[in-house]
Amino acid sequence: MSRSNAKHRLNNFDFTIMLKRKLVLPLYHPASAPVCKCGTTHDIYGHHHFRCTRISKKFVHDYINTQALQPVLQQVLRTAGITDNSSPVQTEVPHHIQQQPLLRPFDI
């Protein structure tokens, strides 16, 4: 998207946070780090937010990806004539890469 259109631009606060995350710069001072719902104080780089198991959406993502979405997609693709009745819709196989069990092939 072109940033010449004002609607496609990020506000300064969001841009600063994203840039600091990309460059792995501290997001806040250690003394003022927020506390997560799980009770852990966030690290200054903001990594805890993406790793916390209490606020993680991994369970919902995995359920939708493997249980809920696959049957619906199979029916829609058959109805649209994109696949035939014998073509299965593949779902993610957990632990596809043994050395990196958290890496998921469909999460591109």
Backbone bond lengths (Angstrom), bond angles and torsions (degrees), N, CA, C in turn:
res aa  C-N    CA-C-N  psi(-1)  N-CA   C-N-CA  omega(-1)  CA-C   N-CA-C  phi
1 M - - - 1.455 - - 1.525 108.95 -
2 S 1.264 113.91 143.37 1.457 119.72 -179.95 1.529 110.46 -79.20
3 R 1.330 116.00 134.14 1.463 119.59 178.09 1.525 111.39 -83.33
4 S 1.330 117.56 -3.32 1.462 118.92 176.68 1.531 110.88 -68.04
5 N 1.323 116.15 -23.30 1.460 121.25 173.93 1.530 107.12 -83.03
6 A 1.307 117.49 123.10 1.467 122.10 -175.69 1.528 112.55 -59.69
7 K 1.314 118.45 -28.50 1.464 121.70 -179.69 1.533 111.98 -69.47
8 H 1.317 117.14 -20.57 1.462 121.25 -178.12 1.524 112.86 -90.96
9 R 1.301 118.21 -0.40 1.463 121.79 -176.99 1.524 111.17 -93.05
10 L 1.339 114.82 148.76 1.461 120.84 174.45 1.519 109.53 -86.19
11 N 1.320 116.02 150.32 1.454 117.60 173.89 1.535 108.16 -73.21
12 N 1.315 117.19 164.21 1.461 121.63 -174.65 1.521 112.84 -59.44
13 F 1.321 117.87 -40.35 1.460 121.20 -178.35 1.536 110.85 -63.11
14 D 1.326 117.31 -49.85 1.459 120.84 -179.70 1.521 111.55 -63.23
15 F 1.329 116.62 -41.39 1.459 120.31 179.43 1.531 110.93 -62.61
16 T 1.324 117.21 -42.72 1.463 121.26 -179.84 1.526 110.97 -62.89
17 I 1.326 117.27 -44.39 1.465 121.13 178.72 1.528 109.80 -61.99
18 M 1.322 117.36 -46.64 1.462 120.61 -178.75 1.525 111.57 -63.82
19 L 1.320 117.24 -40.17 1.463 120.55 179.11 1.530 110.74 -66.11
20 K 1.323 116.91 -43.37 1.469 120.05 178.22 1.527 111.17 -63.26
21 R 1.322 118.23 -39.20 1.463 121.05 177.43 1.520 110.61 -64.90
22 K 1.318 116.94 -41.80 1.469 121.20 -179.73 1.523 111.41 -64.01
23 L 1.324 116.93 -41.22 1.466 121.74 -178.09 1.528 113.04 -88.95
24 V 1.335 117.08 2.01 1.460 124.30 -177.97 1.532 110.29 53.19
25 L 1.320 114.82 51.32 1.459 122.18 175.35 1.521 108.63 -101.30
26 P 1.324 118.19 152.17 1.470 119.50 179.47 1.534 111.97 -59.27
27 L 1.314 115.26 136.83 1.467 120.19 178.53 1.523 111.85 -86.10
28 Y 1.334 116.26 -30.65 1.456 120.23 -179.44 1.517 109.52 -154.36
29 H 1.295 115.78 167.32 1.469 122.45 179.98 1.531 108.90 -71.23
30 P 1.340 118.51 140.70 1.472 120.31 -178.59 1.531 114.20 -55.21
31 A 1.311 117.56 -32.40 1.468 120.24 -179.09 1.529 112.47 -71.92
32 S 1.331 117.14 -22.14 1.464 120.09 -177.90 1.525 112.49 -111.45
33 A 1.324 117.45 19.09 1.466 120.91 -179.39 1.529 110.15 -65.91
34 P 1.313 117.60 135.73 1.463 119.96 -179.63 1.521 111.96 -70.71
35 V 1.328 115.15 160.22 1.460 121.46 177.76 1.524 108.11 -103.94
36 C 1.316 115.63 132.24 1.465 122.50 -178.81 1.534 110.31 -74.58
37 K 1.325 116.96 165.48 1.467 121.20 176.00 1.521 111.90 -63.79
38 C 1.350 116.24 -22.49 1.470 119.43 179.06 1.521 111.60 -81.33
39 G 1.339 117.69 -6.13 1.448 121.47 178.26 1.516 114.60 98.21
40 T 1.308 117.57 -6.87 1.458 122.17 -179.41 1.528 109.74 -87.25
41 T 1.316 116.44 139.94 1.462 120.47 175.25 1.523 108.44 -77.64
42 H 1.318 115.84 133.99 1.465 120.80 179.29 1.516 110.33 -62.94
43 D 1.329 116.44 145.48 1.461 119.46 172.48 1.536 107.58 -75.62
44 I 1.324 117.36 162.16 1.467 120.73 -172.78 1.521 112.53 -68.99
45 Y 1.329 118.25 -16.11 1.465 121.18 -179.07 1.529 113.28 -94.42
46 G 1.313 117.61 -6.86 1.453 121.66 177.26 1.520 114.65 82.39
47 H 1.332 118.00 14.24 1.464 120.48 -179.01 1.529 112.07 -68.70
48 H 1.325 117.92 -32.65 1.466 120.64 -176.67 1.530 111.76 -58.59
49 H 1.300 116.91 -37.05 1.463 120.99 -178.32 1.527 111.35 -56.73
50 F 1.318 117.61 -35.83 1.459 121.11 -177.83 1.525 113.22 -90.97
51 R 1.340 117.51 -9.46 1.458 121.23 -177.89 1.526 114.12 -111.56
52 C 1.299 118.29 -10.16 1.461 121.77 -176.19 1.533 110.30 -66.23
53 T 1.314 116.38 130.91 1.461 120.08 -179.41 1.527 112.29 -78.37
54 R 1.312 117.23 -21.67 1.466 119.58 -178.42 1.527 112.25 -75.13
55 I 1.316 117.24 -37.08 1.466 120.00 -178.36 1.526 111.89 -104.14
56 S 1.323 117.03 8.91 1.456 121.62 -178.07 1.526 111.02 -71.60
57 K 1.308 115.64 144.60 1.460 121.24 176.32 1.530 110.58 -102.24
58 K 1.330 116.87 16.48 1.457 121.72 -176.42 1.531 111.57 -61.71
59 F 1.327 118.34 -43.69 1.466 120.40 -179.13 1.525 110.85 -60.64
60 V 1.333 116.43 -47.02 1.467 120.55 -179.43 1.523 109.81 -64.03
61 H 1.328 116.83 -44.29 1.462 121.45 178.89 1.525 110.75 -58.25
62 D 1.328 115.99 -47.63 1.455 119.84 -178.17 1.520 111.64 -65.24
63 Y 1.325 117.40 -39.62 1.466 120.53 179.45 1.526 110.69 -63.97
64 I 1.317 116.48 -47.67 1.464 120.30 -179.99 1.517 109.96 -62.14
65 N 1.321 115.93 -42.68 1.453 120.61 -176.07 1.524 112.77 -68.15
66 T 1.321 118.13 -37.23 1.461 120.20 -173.91 1.526 114.05 -104.15
67 Q 1.325 118.90 -27.70 1.464 120.59 -174.19 1.523 113.55 -109.37
68 A 1.316 116.78 -47.99 1.458 119.85 -170.12 1.527 113.20 -89.24
69 L 1.297 118.10 -39.75 1.458 120.87 -173.21 1.525 112.96 -78.74
70 Q 1.301 117.29 -36.55 1.457 121.11 -174.25 1.536 113.23 -59.92
71 P 1.334 120.49 -49.98 1.470 119.42 179.52 1.528 112.98 -64.37
72 V 1.317 116.48 -37.19 1.470 119.86 179.74 1.523 110.40 -66.50
73 L 1.331 115.99 -46.58 1.461 119.71 179.41 1.521 111.31 -61.01
74 Q 1.309 116.76 -40.40 1.459 120.09 -179.67 1.526 110.49 -60.20
75 Q 1.320 116.69 -44.29 1.472 120.29 -179.85 1.525 111.39 -67.95
76 V 1.330 117.37 -43.06 1.468 121.12 -179.01 1.524 110.70 -64.06
77 L 1.326 116.99 -44.14 1.463 120.28 -179.23 1.526 111.54 -65.95
78 R 1.329 117.80 -35.25 1.472 120.37 174.93 1.522 111.16 -66.64
79 T 1.323 116.48 -45.59 1.460 121.13 -179.25 1.522 111.54 -61.77
80 A 1.333 116.80 -38.24 1.465 121.34 -179.66 1.521 112.25 -77.56
81 G 1.331 117.24 -7.34 1.456 120.58 179.63 1.519 113.72 78.38
82 I 1.322 116.97 17.49 1.462 120.80 -179.74 1.529 110.26 -82.63
83 T 1.320 117.30 -35.75 1.463 121.78 176.26 1.517 108.84 -125.61
84 D 1.330 114.89 163.59 1.460 118.22 174.56 1.530 109.50 -100.29
85 N 1.329 116.36 179.67 1.463 120.68 -174.93 1.524 113.69 -64.10
86 S 1.326 116.86 -24.40 1.463 118.76 -176.69 1.526 113.20 -91.16
87 S 1.339 117.98 -2.65 1.468 120.99 -177.86 1.519 110.43 -90.55
88 P 1.343 117.33 113.55 1.467 119.19 177.84 1.533 111.45 -82.73
89 V 1.306 116.38 151.65 1.461 121.89 172.93 1.518 106.64 -91.04
90 Q 1.314 116.19 124.16 1.462 119.94 -177.13 1.522 110.53 -78.67
91 T 1.310 115.06 147.72 1.458 121.28 173.81 1.522 108.42 -119.12
92 E 1.324 115.71 166.64 1.457 120.60 -179.59 1.517 112.00 -65.35
93 V 1.295 114.38 139.15 1.455 120.60 174.08 1.524 106.91 -98.04
94 P 1.339 118.85 119.25 1.467 119.06 179.76 1.527 110.69 -66.62
95 H 1.318 115.01 149.84 1.467 122.81 178.99 1.522 112.01 58.51
96 H 1.329 116.86 39.06 1.460 122.65 179.19 1.527 110.98 -61.77
97 I 1.343 116.39 -39.73 1.453 121.79 177.28 1.523 106.87 -108.27
98 Q 1.302 117.00 109.83 1.461 121.82 -172.47 1.531 113.08 -61.12
99 Q 1.336 117.50 -36.16 1.458 120.65 -177.59 1.529 112.46 -72.17
100 Q 1.325 117.48 -22.87 1.462 121.97 -179.24 1.536 109.13 -132.23
101 P 1.327 117.38 80.27 1.471 119.88 -174.03 1.533 114.29 -65.71
102 L 1.333 118.09 -20.76 1.460 119.48 -179.83 1.520 112.39 -85.20
103 L 1.329 118.11 -13.34 1.450 121.99 179.63 1.522 108.55 -76.81
104 R 1.323 116.52 127.78 1.450 121.67 -177.99 1.514 110.19 -114.35
105 P 1.329 120.33 126.59 1.459 122.03 -176.28 1.521 114.54 -58.98
106 F 1.326 119.27 -33.34 1.452 120.88 -176.89 1.531 112.29 -84.79
107 D 1.324 118.78 -8.38 1.467 122.15 178.58 1.525 108.94 -88.58
108 I 1.289 116.53 77.88 1.479 120.76 -178.02 1.495 109.34 -100.01
